[in-house]
Amino acid sequence: MTISVKLDRMLLERGMTLTELSEAVNVTIANLSILKTGKAKAMRFSTLEAICKVLECQPGDILTFEEE
Amino acid sequence: MKGKSLAKTLEIILYISRIIVIIALIGIVIVAIGVSALIIYEDQFLLWVEQMRENPDVNIEADIDVTWTDIVSLIASFVGFYIAFKVISRLREILNSISREKPFEAENATRLSRIAKYLVWGQIASIILLIIAALVPGDLDDWNINLTSLLAAGIAAVLAEVFREGARMREEQEFTV
């Protein structure tokens, strides 16, 4: 997967844990881990919207494209 | 839920069918050994019958009417039942996955492909045995290629592809956050 989700840095900057994010965006920790580890095949706009709203950021701040 | 109970019922039916097929396989082996022995030791057997007839208390009649074609026919039956056994085993595994509410797993596509292969190999074996039966002494009864079996193999192969695609879609859905 060349597109990865960078949640760690954003969470660190906002002093937030994965559990707190999970509760705020209503996504299970297991699913957030799938996002973090790059195992995700797709991401819903609703999930992206919820994460951006809670972390007060743009989609581009958490999504990165890397050449394989 | 309805599909699940249907799968359970079919699983029980297949379990019983499997036992019947195993019994049939054992029966065929026993009969094949007996018939082979009769053909090989025909003279000794008829001699034994003659000796038995000398005893006034024994009323025995013997007429050996078995040929090597019968043996080939028994082998064909054995192959048929063995394929049935393999197909039933794979079908049970598929039904088991349906009961676990996980029908679209990659293994089911492989199982269906195997069923298709078993059926095709069964027909190939049937053709080979048909040729052998024509070569060995004995009368050849009406023995032909089973088109239904080949059609079933085709359906199983198509279903395997459907399940493969289903498994892929399920995995994609599972990893969509």
gemmi code that builds the backbone of each chain (N, CA, C; Angstrom):
import gemmi

chains = {
    "A": [
        ("MET", (0.850, -1.206, 0.000), (0.000, 0.000, 0.000), (0.875, 1.243, 0.000)),
        ("THR", (0.681, 2.116, -0.967), (1.522, 3.307, -1.038), (0.927, 4.476, -0.251)),
        ("ILE", (-0.367, 4.355, 0.047), (-0.980, 5.423, 0.853), (-1.034, 4.954, 2.308)),
        ("SER", (-0.502, 5.757, 3.207), (-0.532, 5.363, 4.623), (-1.171, 6.459, 5.477)),
        ("VAL", (-1.672, 6.031, 6.610), (-2.342, 6.953, 7.530), (-1.394, 7.244, 8.685)),
        ("LYS", (-1.043, 8.515, 8.841), (-0.108, 8.902, 9.912), (-0.913, 9.488, 11.077)),
        ("LEU", (-1.216, 8.636, 12.008), (-2.015, 9.092, 13.141), (-1.145, 9.428, 14.352)),
        ("ASP", (-0.029, 8.719, 14.475), (0.825, 8.843, 15.664), (1.244, 10.297, 15.962)),
        ("ARG", (1.771, 10.950, 14.927), (2.282, 12.313, 15.122), (1.158, 13.275, 15.520)),
        ("MET", (0.021, 13.131, 14.839), (-1.137, 13.999, 15.112), (-1.644, 13.788, 16.538)),
        ("LEU", (-1.663, 12.519, 16.950), (-2.133, 12.208, 18.311), (-1.166, 12.774, 19.345)),
        ("LEU", (0.132, 12.664, 19.027), (1.171, 13.144, 19.946), (1.095, 14.664, 20.117)),
        ("GLU", (0.906, 15.337, 18.965), (0.815, 16.806, 18.981), (-0.381, 17.300, 19.800)),
        ("ARG", (-1.445, 16.502, 19.792), (-2.667, 16.914, 20.495), (-2.795, 16.253, 21.875)),
        ("GLY", (-1.770, 15.515, 22.237), (-1.761, 14.860, 23.556), (-2.945, 13.921, 23.747)),
        ("MET", (-3.242, 13.192, 22.678), (-4.414, 12.316, 22.676), (-3.981, 10.851, 22.529)),
        ("THR", (-4.708, 9.973, 23.169), (-4.378, 8.546, 23.008), (-5.279, 7.929, 21.931)),
        ("LEU", (-4.893, 6.754, 21.502), (-5.682, 6.060, 20.471), (-7.069, 5.703, 21.013)),
        ("THR", (-7.124, 5.371, 22.301), (-8.402, 5.015, 22.942), (-9.333, 6.224, 22.938)),
        ("GLU", (-8.775, 7.390, 23.262), (-9.595, 8.617, 23.273), (-10.118, 8.935, 21.878)),
        ("LEU", (-9.242, 8.775, 20.885), (-9.649, 9.023, 19.489), (-10.737, 8.040, 19.072)),
        ("SER", (-10.531, 6.803, 19.488), (-11.497, 5.750, 19.173), (-12.887, 6.098, 19.696)),
        ("GLU", (-12.940, 6.590, 20.931), (-14.223, 6.972, 21.532), (-14.811, 8.204, 20.839)),
        ("ALA", (-13.937, 9.144, 20.481), (-14.403, 10.398, 19.880), (-14.945, 10.205, 18.464)),
        ("VAL", (-14.313, 9.344, 17.705), (-14.745, 9.154, 16.302), (-15.678, 7.952, 16.127)),
        ("ASN", (-15.885, 7.233, 17.221), (-16.767, 6.059, 17.210), (-16.270, 4.968, 16.237)),
        ("VAL", (-14.972, 4.758, 16.287), (-14.353, 3.680, 15.495), (-13.581, 2.808, 16.491)),
        ("THR", (-13.697, 1.505, 16.353), (-13.033, 0.620, 17.327), (-11.503, 0.768, 17.260)),
        ("ILE", (-10.867, 0.444, 18.389), (-9.391, 0.522, 18.434), (-8.794, -0.441, 17.408)),
        ("ALA", (-9.452, -1.585, 17.244), (-8.971, -2.583, 16.270), (-8.927, -1.983, 14.874)),
        ("ASN", (-10.001, -1.250, 14.518), (-10.044, -0.628, 13.187), (-9.033, 0.512, 13.056)),
        ("LEU", (-8.846, 1.265, 14.132), (-7.834, 2.339, 14.084), (-6.433, 1.743, 13.936)),
        ("SER", (-6.236, 0.595, 14.574), (-4.941, -0.096, 14.443), (-4.717, -0.556, 13.008)),
        ("ILE", (-5.807, -1.021, 12.364), (-5.718, -1.431, 10.947), (-5.259, -0.237, 10.111)),
        ("LEU", (-5.816, 0.940, 10.432), (-5.431, 2.171, 9.721), (-3.962, 2.497, 9.970)),
        ("LYS", (-3.581, 2.423, 11.260), (-2.215, 2.796, 11.647), (-1.153, 1.875, 11.045)),
        ("THR", (-1.472, 0.572, 11.025), (-0.484, -0.400, 10.558), (-0.434, -0.529, 9.030)),
        ("GLY", (-1.340, 0.194, 8.358), (-1.330, 0.177, 6.895), (-1.968, -1.055, 6.281)),
        ("LYS", (-2.778, -1.778, 7.101), (-3.451, -2.975, 6.570), (-4.760, -2.628, 5.880)),
        ("ALA", (-5.244, -1.397, 6.096), (-6.550, -0.999, 5.550), (-6.553, -1.009, 4.026)),
        ("LYS", (-7.657, -1.506, 3.466), (-7.798, -1.544, 1.999), (-8.485, -0.272, 1.515)),
        ("ALA", (-9.336, 0.282, 2.375), (-10.057, 1.505, 2.007), (-10.452, 2.262, 3.266)),
        ("MET", (-10.801, 3.537, 3.069), (-11.213, 4.363, 4.202), (-12.477, 5.119, 3.808)),
        ("ARG", (-13.486, 5.046, 4.671), (-14.734, 5.758, 4.360), (-14.534, 7.264, 4.560)),
        ("PHE", (-15.256, 8.047, 3.743), (-15.204, 9.505, 3.911), (-15.694, 9.892, 5.304)),
        ("SER", (-16.696, 9.158, 5.796), (-17.267, 9.473, 7.115), (-16.213, 9.298, 8.216)),
        ("THR", (-15.381, 8.244, 8.086), (-14.318, 8.000, 9.077), (-13.273, 9.121, 8.992)),
        ("LEU", (-12.907, 9.453, 7.744), (-11.903, 10.497, 7.529), (-12.403, 11.845, 8.078)),
        ("GLU", (-13.680, 12.110, 7.817), (-14.309, 13.346, 8.280), (-14.297, 13.414, 9.811)),
        ("ALA", (-14.661, 12.306, 10.442), (-14.711, 12.261, 11.910), (-13.320, 12.468, 12.516)),
        ("ILE", (-12.325, 11.812, 11.930), (-10.944, 11.945, 12.441), (-10.459, 13.399, 12.276)),
        ("CYS", (-10.722, 13.965, 11.081), (-10.294, 15.347, 10.815), (-10.980, 16.329, 11.771)),
        ("LYS", (-12.254, 16.063, 12.051), (-13.018, 16.942, 12.945), (-12.430, 16.904, 14.355)),
        ("VAL", (-12.150, 15.694, 14.844), (-11.633, 15.526, 16.210), (-10.194, 16.054, 16.321)),
        ("LEU", (-9.388, 15.756, 15.309), (-7.975, 16.184, 15.371), (-7.757, 17.602, 14.832)),
        ("GLU", (-8.843, 18.200, 14.357), (-8.815, 19.559, 13.794), (-7.702, 19.694, 12.751)),
        ("CYS", (-7.800, 18.882, 11.762), (-6.792, 18.892, 10.694), (-7.429, 18.641, 9.337)),
        ("GLN", (-6.631, 18.648, 8.293), (-7.090, 18.367, 6.928), (-6.745, 16.911, 6.584)),
        ("PRO", (-7.485, 16.302, 5.638), (-7.162, 14.910, 5.254), (-5.687, 14.743, 4.868)),
        ("GLY", (-5.144, 15.771, 4.207), (-3.742, 15.701, 3.784), (-2.762, 15.634, 4.937)),
        ("ASP", (-3.206, 16.056, 6.132), (-2.317, 16.024, 7.298), (-2.129, 14.595, 7.828)),
        ("ILE", (-3.117, 13.734, 7.547), (-3.001, 12.357, 8.064), (-2.759, 11.308, 6.965)),
        ("LEU", (-3.046, 11.691, 5.751), (-2.811, 10.742, 4.643), (-1.545, 11.117, 3.889)),
        ("THR", (-0.694, 10.125, 3.690), (0.526, 10.391, 2.912), (0.688, 9.357, 1.805)),
        ("PHE", (1.255, 9.832, 0.714), (1.510, 8.924, -0.411), (3.011, 8.676, -0.519)),
        ("GLU", (3.367, 7.399, -0.508), (4.795, 7.053, -0.609), (5.028, 6.118, -1.782)),
        ("GLU", (6.094, 6.397, -2.532), (6.449, 5.513, -3.653), (6.947, 4.181, -3.091)),
        ("GLU", (6.545, 3.098, -3.730), (6.972, 1.768, -3.247), (8.402, 1.455, -3.664)),
    ],
    "B": [
        ("MET", (-30.478, -16.714, 9.038), (-30.833, -17.713, 10.075), (-31.440, -18.960, 9.431)),
        ("LYS", (-32.349, -18.705, 8.431), (-32.994, -19.802, 7.722), (-31.947, -20.603, 6.946)),
        ("GLY", (-31.059, -19.832, 6.291), (-29.982, -20.449, 5.515), (-29.070, -21.275, 6.395)),
        ("LYS", (-28.872, -20.786, 7.619), (-27.995, -21.472, 8.564), (-28.583, -22.821, 8.972)),
        ("SER", (-29.912, -22.829, 9.244), (-30.553, -24.086, 9.650), (-30.599, -25.061, 8.474)),
        ("LEU", (-30.778, -24.505, 7.258), (-30.766, -25.343, 6.052), (-29.388, -25.977, 5.882)),
        ("ALA", (-28.368, -25.162, 6.127), (-26.995, -25.669, 6.038), (-26.764, -26.789, 7.043)),
        ("LYS", (-27.317, -26.620, 8.241), (-27.186, -27.648, 9.293), (-27.854, -28.942, 8.847)),
        ("THR", (-29.078, -28.804, 8.278), (-29.827, -29.980, 7.817), (-29.043, -30.695, 6.717)),
        ("LEU", (-28.543, -29.907, 5.759), (-27.764, -30.490, 4.656), (-26.496, -31.167, 5.171)),
        ("GLU", (-25.926, -30.561, 6.202), (-24.709, -31.127, 6.795), (-24.992, -32.521, 7.362)),
        ("ILE", (-26.145, -32.652, 8.021), (-26.536, -33.953, 8.591), (-26.755, -34.965, 7.457)),
        ("ILE", (-27.466, -34.515, 6.393), (-27.728, -35.398, 5.241), (-26.395, -35.859, 4.628)),
        ("LEU", (-25.475, -34.912, 4.477), (-24.175, -35.252, 3.891), (-23.377, -36.181, 4.797)),
        ("TYR", (-23.540, -35.995, 6.104), (-22.844, -36.863, 7.063), (-23.329, -38.311, 6.901)),
        ("ILE", (-24.654, -38.457, 6.785), (-25.241, -39.803, 6.593), (-24.784, -40.370, 5.238)),
        ("SER", (-24.824, -39.515, 4.197), (-24.397, -39.949, 2.847), (-22.954, -40.436, 2.880)),
        ("ARG", (-22.133, -39.717, 3.643), (-20.707, -40.067, 3.736), (-20.549, -41.470, 4.327)),
        ("ILE", (-21.322, -41.746, 5.380), (-21.247, -43.071, 6.014), (-21.681, -44.145, 5.004)),
        ("ILE", (-22.779, -43.862, 4.280), (-23.286, -44.826, 3.283), (-22.214, -45.084, 2.216)),
        ("VAL", (-21.568, -44.012, 1.769), (-20.532, -44.137, 0.733), (-19.351, -44.962, 1.256)),
        ("ILE", (-18.969, -44.733, 2.519), (-17.857, -45.505, 3.108), (-18.225, -46.995, 3.143)),
        ("ILE", (-19.464, -47.287, 3.575), (-19.928, -48.691, 3.628), (-19.897, -49.287, 2.210)),
        ("ALA", (-20.383, -48.498, 1.232), (-20.396, -48.965, -0.164), (-18.975, -49.257, -0.657)),
        ("LEU", (-18.033, -48.385, -0.294), (-16.631, -48.577, -0.714), (-16.074, -49.880, -0.136)),
        ("ILE", (-16.333, -50.089, 1.152), (-15.856, -51.333, 1.799), (-16.509, -52.540, 1.120)),
        ("GLY", (-17.830, -52.432, 0.869), (-18.575, -53.508, 0.212), (-18.002, -53.843, -1.159)),
        ("ILE", (-17.706, -52.806, -1.925), (-17.159, -53.006, -3.284), (-15.808, -53.725, -3.209)),
        ("VAL", (-14.975, -53.309, -2.258), (-13.652, -53.946, -2.117), (-13.824, -55.435, -1.802)),
        ("ILE", (-14.719, -55.740, -0.861), (-14.950, -57.144, -0.475), (-15.461, -57.951, -1.680)),
        ("VAL", (-16.459, -57.388, -2.382), (-17.032, -58.079, -3.555), (-15.955, -58.266, -4.637)),
        ("ALA", (-15.149, -57.217, -4.858), (-14.095, -57.297, -5.885), (-13.091, -58.398, -5.559)),
        ("ILE", (-12.722, -58.486, -4.272), (-11.780, -59.550, -3.863), (-12.423, -60.920, -4.103)),
        ("GLY", (-13.695, -61.054, -3.694), (-14.429, -62.322, -3.864), (-14.550, -62.725, -5.321)),
        ("VAL", (-14.939, -61.764, -6.161), (-15.128, -62.048, -7.595), (-13.787, -62.400, -8.258)),
        ("SER", (-12.733, -61.658, -7.887), (-11.404, -61.952, -8.442), (-10.979, -63.371, -8.070)),
        ("ALA", (-11.200, -63.716, -6.799), (-10.846, -65.059, -6.322), (-11.626, -66.116, -7.091)),
        ("LEU", (-12.897, -65.843, -7.361), (-13.741, -66.797, -8.105), (-13.215, -67.009, -9.519)),
        ("ILE", (-12.806, -65.902, -10.143), (-12.301, -66.009, -11.515), (-10.968, -66.774, -11.524)),
        ("ILE", (-10.085, -66.410, -10.610), (-8.748, -67.030, -10.570), (-8.853, -68.515, -10.180)),
        ("TYR", (-9.654, -68.795, -9.144), (-9.753, -70.185, -8.639), (-11.061, -70.856, -9.061)),
        ("GLU", (-11.517, -70.566, -10.278), (-12.793, -71.096, -10.775), (-12.820, -72.641, -10.733)),
        ("ASP", (-11.743, -73.274, -11.235), (-11.682, -74.740, -11.304), (-11.784, -75.368, -9.919)),
        ("GLN", (-10.980, -74.842, -8.994), (-10.984, -75.362, -7.622), (-12.371, -75.199, -6.994)),
        ("PHE", (-13.017, -74.066, -7.298), (-14.329, -73.792, -6.712), (-15.357, -74.790, -7.225)),
        ("LEU", (-15.339, -75.045, -8.551), (-16.302, -75.988, -9.144), (-16.051, -77.414, -8.636)),
        ("LEU", (-14.779, -77.728, -8.440), (-14.401, -79.038, -7.893), (-14.942, -79.203, -6.474)),
        ("TRP", (-14.818, -78.125, -5.718), (-15.314, -78.124, -4.332), (-16.829, -78.317, -4.307)),
        ("VAL", (-17.524, -77.663, -5.271), (-18.984, -77.782, -5.376), (-19.357, -79.223, -5.698)),
        ("GLU", (-18.594, -79.843, -6.628), (-18.852, -81.244, -6.998), (-18.699, -82.160, -5.779)),
        ("GLN", (-17.651, -81.910, -5.013), (-17.401, -82.711, -3.797), (-18.544, -82.556, -2.793)),
        ("MET", (-19.046, -81.346, -2.702), (-20.136, -81.063, -1.766), (-21.419, -81.778, -2.206)),
        ("ARG", (-21.589, -81.886, -3.528), (-22.798, -82.509, -4.081), (-22.860, -83.999, -3.738)),
        ("GLU", (-21.682, -84.581, -3.530), (-21.632, -86.015, -3.189), (-22.286, -86.285, -1.840)),
        ("ASN", (-22.320, -85.281, -1.020), (-22.972, -85.408, 0.281), (-24.483, -85.243, 0.085)),
        ("PRO", (-25.289, -86.276, 0.365), (-26.741, -86.193, 0.106), (-27.461, -85.130, 0.935)),
        ("ASP", (-26.872, -84.762, 2.060), (-27.525, -83.758, 2.922), (-27.352, -82.331, 2.398)),
        ("VAL", (-26.414, -82.154, 1.486), (-26.133, -80.792, 1.002), (-26.762, -80.599, -0.381)),
        ("ASN", (-27.540, -79.531, -0.478), (-28.147, -79.203, -1.768), (-27.484, -77.919, -2.276)),
        ("ILE", (-26.571, -78.061, -3.181), (-25.797, -76.888, -3.627), (-25.774, -76.799, -5.150)),
        ("GLU", (-25.886, -75.582, -5.606), (-25.802, -75.358, -7.052), (-24.851, -74.204, -7.297)),
        ("ALA", (-24.032, -74.303, -8.282), (-23.083, -73.224, -8.557), (-23.003, -72.961, -10.044)),
        ("ASP", (-23.034, -71.721, -10.368), (-22.888, -71.331, -11.763), (-22.081, -70.031, -11.799)),
        ("ILE", (-20.827, -70.176, -12.162), (-19.973, -68.987, -12.173), (-20.179, -68.235, -13.482)),
        ("ASP", (-20.693, -67.026, -13.320), (-20.947, -66.206, -14.504), (-20.326, -64.820, -14.318)),
        ("VAL", (-19.102, -64.845, -13.853), (-18.415, -63.545, -13.682), (-17.204, -63.486, -14.630)),
        ("THR", (-16.994, -62.295, -15.147), (-15.873, -62.100, -16.080), (-15.007, -60.944, -15.593)),
        ("TRP", (-13.909, -60.714, -16.283), (-13.037, -59.590, -15.929), (-13.726, -58.250, -16.146)),
        ("THR", (-14.717, -58.225, -17.025), (-15.485, -56.989, -17.230), (-16.195, -56.589, -15.932)),
        ("ASP", (-16.648, -57.629, -15.208), (-17.318, -57.357, -13.931), (-16.353, -56.704, -12.943)),
        ("ILE", (-15.099, -57.160, -12.986), (-14.075, -56.569, -12.106), (-13.854, -55.097, -12.472)),
        ("VAL", (-13.747, -54.860, -13.776), (-13.556, -53.476, -14.236), (-14.768, -52.629, -13.830)),
        ("SER", (-15.938, -53.236, -13.949), (-17.169, -52.548, -13.558), (-17.147, -52.206, -12.062)),
        ("LEU", (-16.618, -53.141, -11.268), (-16.502, -52.905, -9.817), (-15.499, -51.788, -9.529)),
        ("ILE", (-14.401, -51.788, -10.288), (-13.395, -50.711, -10.111), (-14.037, -49.362, -10.453)),
        ("ALA", (-14.840, -49.364, -11.531), (-15.529, -48.126, -11.930), (-16.461, -47.650, -10.814)),
        ("SER", (-17.159, -48.615, -10.197), (-18.058, -48.271, -9.083), (-17.263, -47.704, -7.918)),
        ("PHE", (-16.104, -48.335, -7.660), (-15.244, -47.888, -6.557), (-14.790, -46.452, -6.810)),
        ("VAL", (-14.339, -46.202, -8.037), (-13.883, -44.843, -8.398), (-15.032, -43.840, -8.225)),
        ("GLY", (-16.217, -44.264, -8.684), (-17.411, -43.407, -8.572), (-17.735, -43.061, -7.133)),
        ("PHE", (-17.716, -44.078, -6.268), (-18.025, -43.861, -4.846), (-16.919, -43.069, -4.158)),
        ("TYR", (-15.662, -43.305, -4.579), (-14.538, -42.577, -3.973), (-14.653, -41.082, -4.308)),
        ("ILE", (-15.025, -40.795, -5.560), (-15.212, -39.397, -5.964), (-16.385, -38.791, -5.179)),
        ("ALA", (-17.447, -39.586, -5.033), (-18.605, -39.122, -4.250), (-18.172, -38.788, -2.821)),
        ("PHE", (-17.310, -39.643, -2.266), (-16.795, -39.442, -0.906), (-16.024, -38.121, -0.808)),
        ("LYS", (-15.153, -37.896, -1.794), (-14.344, -36.668, -1.794), (-15.234, -35.425, -1.957)),
        ("VAL", (-16.209, -35.521, -2.885), (-17.110, -34.390, -3.133), (-17.929, -34.085, -1.869)),
        ("ILE", (-18.453, -35.144, -1.246), (-19.261, -34.969, -0.027), (-18.412, -34.319, 1.075)),
        ("SER", (-17.155, -34.756, 1.206), (-16.268, -34.191, 2.234), (-16.077, -32.695, 2.024)),
        ("ARG", (-15.841, -32.296, 0.756), (-15.627, -30.871, 0.467), (-16.921, -30.081, 0.695)),
        ("LEU", (-18.059, -30.682, 0.283), (-19.353, -30.003, 0.469), (-19.642, -29.788, 1.945)),
        ("ARG", (-19.263, -30.776, 2.759), (-19.473, -30.659, 4.216), (-18.650, -29.497, 4.776)),
        ("GLU", (-17.431, -29.367, 4.279), (-16.573, -28.263, 4.741), (-17.177, -26.903, 4.347)),
        ("ILE", (-17.739, -26.856, 3.133), (-18.373, -25.607, 2.676), (-19.586, -25.290, 3.556)),
        ("LEU", (-20.407, -26.306, 3.803), (-21.599, -26.104, 4.643), (-21.211, -25.708, 6.062)),
        ("ASN", (-20.109, -26.270, 6.520), (-19.596, -25.940, 7.850), (-19.246, -24.455, 7.927)),
        ("SER", (-18.635, -23.940, 6.863), (-18.279, -22.510, 6.845), (-19.537, -21.644, 6.790)),
        ("ILE", (-20.581, -22.150, 6.121), (-21.855, -21.399, 6.070), (-22.471, -21.357, 7.473)),
        ("SER", (-22.386, -22.487, 8.182), (-22.899, -22.543, 9.557), (-22.152, -21.557, 10.449)),
        ("ARG", (-20.859, -21.370, 10.163), (-20.047, -20.423, 10.960), (-20.236, -18.985, 10.480)),
        ("GLU", (-21.190, -18.832, 9.521), (-21.504, -17.530, 8.917), (-20.300, -16.904, 8.216)),
        ("LYS", (-19.461, -17.750, 7.649), (-18.311, -17.256, 6.872), (-18.243, -17.988, 5.531)),
        ("PRO", (-19.298, -17.825, 4.696), (-19.287, -18.581, 3.430), (-18.246, -18.088, 2.425)),
        ("PHE", (-17.983, -16.765, 2.456), (-17.055, -16.232, 1.454), (-15.622, -16.197, 1.972)),
        ("GLU", (-15.085, -17.382, 2.169), (-13.671, -17.455, 2.526), (-12.925, -18.096, 1.354)),
        ("ALA", (-11.672, -17.733, 1.223), (-10.873, -18.184, 0.072), (-10.836, -19.708, -0.041)),
        ("GLU", (-10.895, -20.394, 1.116), (-10.829, -21.867, 1.119), (-12.012, -22.480, 0.367)),
        ("ASN", (-13.182, -21.819, 0.454), (-14.368, -22.360, -0.227), (-14.203, -22.343, -1.743)),
        ("ALA", (-13.534, -21.324, -2.252), (-13.258, -21.263, -3.692), (-12.362, -22.441, -4.081)),
        ("THR", (-11.353, -22.719, -3.237), (-10.447, -23.845, -3.491), (-11.224, -25.159, -3.422)),
        ("ARG", (-12.114, -25.272, -2.430), (-12.909, -26.505, -2.281), (-13.777, -26.751, -3.511)),
        ("LEU", (-14.412, -25.691, -4.009), (-15.257, -25.844, -5.200), (-14.421, -26.197, -6.430)),
        ("SER", (-13.234, -25.621, -6.527), (-12.337, -25.974, -7.650), (-11.980, -27.453, -7.572)),
        ("ARG", (-11.739, -27.912, -6.345), (-11.388, -29.327, -6.168), (-12.547, -30.227, -6.574)),
        ("ILE", (-13.771, -29.830, -6.197), (-14.956, -30.620, -6.575), (-15.013, -30.737, -8.102)),
        ("ALA", (-14.802, -29.608, -8.789), (-14.818, -29.612, -10.266), (-13.747, -30.569, -10.804)),
        ("LYS", (-12.556, -30.518, -10.186), (-11.463, -31.389, -10.627), (-11.805, -32.857, -10.393)),
        ("TYR", (-12.362, -33.169, -9.209), (-12.741, -34.564, -8.898), (-13.695, -35.099, -9.958)),
        ("LEU", (-14.706, -34.257, -10.306), (-15.718, -34.710, -11.273), (-15.111, -34.934, -12.660)),
        ("VAL", (-14.205, -34.065, -13.049), (-13.557, -34.224, -14.368), (-12.668, -35.468, -14.358)),
        ("TRP", (-11.877, -35.633, -13.289), (-11.011, -36.819, -13.181), (-11.829, -38.104, -13.154)),
        ("GLY", (-13.001, -38.022, -12.519), (-13.909, -39.176, -12.481), (-14.306, -39.605, -13.878)),
        ("GLN", (-14.604, -38.618, -14.730), (-14.997, -38.911, -16.108), (-13.821, -39.444, -16.912)),
        ("ILE", (-12.621, -38.894, -16.652), (-11.419, -39.385, -17.358), (-11.182, -40.847, -16.967)),
        ("ALA", (-11.309, -41.126, -15.654), (-11.139, -42.502, -15.166), (-12.182, -43.421, -15.804)),
        ("SER", (-13.393, -42.900, -15.952), (-14.477, -43.674, -16.555), (-14.147, -44.050, -18.004)),
        ("ILE", (-13.578, -43.091, -18.740), (-13.201, -43.351, -20.142), (-12.096, -44.424, -20.197)),
        ("ILE", (-11.099, -44.281, -19.323), (-9.985, -45.250, -19.291), (-10.518, -46.647, -18.966)),
        ("LEU", (-11.405, -46.707, -17.957), (-11.965, -48.009, -17.563), (-12.854, -48.595, -18.658)),
        ("LEU", (-13.510, -47.718, -19.397), (-14.356, -48.161, -20.516), (-13.491, -48.836, -21.584)),
        ("ILE", (-12.330, -48.246, -21.844), (-11.403, -48.818, -22.829), (-10.889, -50.178, -22.320)),
        ("ILE", (-10.511, -50.219, -21.026), (-10.013, -51.474, -20.434), (-11.100, -52.544, -20.493)),
        ("ALA", (-12.343, -52.150, -20.167), (-13.469, -53.096, -20.171), (-13.701, -53.667, -21.564)),
        ("ALA", (-13.445, -52.849, -22.565), (-13.627, -53.317, -23.945), (-12.518, -54.292, -24.352)),
        ("LEU", (-11.360, -54.172, -23.706), (-10.220, -55.028, -24.051), (-10.231, -56.382, -23.342)),
        ("VAL", (-10.729, -56.386, -22.090), (-10.719, -57.646, -21.327), (-11.904, -58.526, -21.723)),
        ("PRO", (-11.807, -59.873, -21.486), (-12.927, -60.742, -21.858), (-14.187, -60.456, -21.039)),
        ("GLY", (-15.325, -60.569, -21.694), (-16.601, -60.340, -21.013), (-17.486, -59.411, -21.800)),
        ("ASP", (-18.779, -59.418, -21.450), (-19.734, -58.556, -22.165), (-19.762, -57.165, -21.551)),
        ("LEU", (-19.771, -56.193, -22.443), (-19.811, -54.804, -21.993), (-21.264, -54.324, -21.969)),
        ("ASP", (-21.752, -53.996, -20.788), (-23.130, -53.485, -20.691), (-23.152, -52.035, -21.144)),
        ("ASP", (-24.338, -51.457, -21.114), (-24.418, -50.050, -21.532), (-23.682, -49.148, -20.539)),
        ("TRP", (-22.552, -48.693, -20.979), (-21.669, -47.878, -20.163), (-21.346, -46.631, -20.971)),
        ("ASN", (-21.597, -45.482, -20.427), (-21.340, -44.284, -21.226), (-20.797, -43.134, -20.380)),
        ("ILE", (-20.486, -42.059, -21.060), (-19.943, -40.871, -20.391), (-21.101, -40.101, -19.749)),
        ("ASN", (-20.889, -39.697, -18.494), (-21.929, -38.975, -17.780), (-21.794, -37.468, -18.028)),
        ("LEU", (-22.673, -36.975, -18.896), (-22.605, -35.545, -19.234), (-23.037, -34.670, -18.060)),
        ("THR", (-23.964, -35.202, -17.243), (-24.435, -34.447, -16.076), (-23.267, -34.140, -15.145)),
        ("SER", (-22.394, -35.126, -14.983), (-21.228, -34.966, -14.126), (-20.297, -33.869, -14.647)),
        ("LEU", (-20.108, -33.860, -15.971), (-19.257, -32.825, -16.585), (-19.891, -31.447, -16.447)),
        ("LEU", (-21.223, -31.413, -16.566), (-21.961, -30.161, -16.404), (-21.821, -29.658, -14.959)),
        ("ALA", (-21.928, -30.602, -14.007), (-21.766, -30.263, -12.577), (-20.361, -29.723, -12.319)),
        ("ALA", (-19.379, -30.312, -12.999), (-17.988, -29.852, -12.852), (-17.870, -28.405, -13.347)),
        ("GLY", (-18.524, -28.124, -14.453), (-18.518, -26.768, -15.003), (-19.164, -25.777, -14.053)),
        ("ILE", (-20.298, -26.175, -13.477), (-21.009, -25.306, -12.529), (-20.129, -25.056, -11.295)),
        ("ALA", (-19.494, -26.123, -10.804), (-18.622, -26.002, -9.623), (-17.452, -25.061, -9.911)),
        ("ALA", (-16.907, -25.154, -11.135), (-15.773, -24.294, -11.508), (-16.209, -22.826, -11.558)),
        ("VAL", (-17.407, -22.586, -12.107), (-17.932, -21.214, -12.172), (-18.194, -20.685, -10.752)),
        ("LEU", (-18.812, -21.551, -9.925), (-19.092, -21.166, -8.537), (-17.803, -20.854, -7.775)),
        ("ALA", (-16.760, -21.599, -8.082), (-15.452, -21.373, -7.430), (-14.973, -19.958, -7.706)),
        ("GLU", (-15.155, -19.519, -8.964), (-14.745, -18.159, -9.331), (-15.596, -17.123, -8.612)),
        ("VAL", (-16.915, -17.424, -8.497), (-17.834, -16.514, -7.789), (-17.392, -16.383, -6.323)),
        ("PHE", (-17.069, -17.509, -5.714), (-16.649, -17.515, -4.315), (-15.302, -16.808, -4.142)),
        ("ARG", (-14.421, -16.967, -5.135), (-13.106, -16.308, -5.070), (-13.297, -14.785, -5.071)),
        ("GLU", (-14.198, -14.334, -5.940), (-14.495, -12.904, -6.026), (-15.178, -12.448, -4.735)),
        ("GLY", (-16.091, -13.280, -4.237), (-16.792, -12.976, -2.975), (-15.818, -12.847, -1.818)),
        ("ALA", (-14.852, -13.745, -1.776), (-13.835, -13.725, -0.708), (-13.000, -12.451, -0.794)),
        ("ARG", (-12.688, -12.058, -2.033), (-11.902, -10.843, -2.236), (-12.679, -9.611, -1.758)),
        ("MET", (-13.982, -9.583, -2.115), (-14.835, -8.456, -1.719), (-15.020, -8.411, -0.205)),
        ("ARG", (-15.140, -9.599, 0.383), (-15.323, -9.677, 1.841), (-14.087, -9.143, 2.560)),
        ("GLU", (-12.923, -9.527, 2.025), (-11.676, -9.074, 2.636), (-11.556, -7.550, 2.527)),
        ("GLU", (-11.961, -7.037, 1.365), (-11.905, -5.595, 1.144), (-12.836, -4.860, 2.107)),
        ("GLN", (-14.021, -5.468, 2.269), (-15.010, -4.856, 3.170), (-14.526, -4.909, 4.622)),
        ("GLU", (-13.876, -6.041, 4.956), (-13.370, -6.239, 6.314), (-12.286, -5.216, 6.657)),
        ("PHE", (-11.508, -4.846, 5.646), (-10.412, -3.898, 5.886), (-10.744, -2.473, 5.423)),
        ("THR", (-12.048, -2.208, 5.352), (-12.476, -0.829, 5.089), (-12.873, -0.206, 6.420)),
        ("VAL", (-12.199, 0.863, 6.759), (-12.451, 1.487, 8.067), (-13.283, 2.740, 7.876)),
    ],
}
model = gemmi.Model(1)
for chain_id, residues in chains.items():
    chain = gemmi.Chain(chain_id)
    for i, (resn, *xyz) in enumerate(residues, 1):
        res = gemmi.Residue()
        res.name, res.seqid = resn, gemmi.SeqId(i, " ")
        for name, pos in zip(("N", "CA", "C"), xyz):
            atom = gemmi.Atom()
            atom.name, atom.element = name, gemmi.Element(name[0])
            atom.pos, atom.b_iso = gemmi.Position(*pos), 0.0
            res.add_atom(atom)
        chain.add_residue(res)
    model.add_chain(chain)
structure = gemmi.Structure()
structure.add_model(model)
structure.setup_entities()
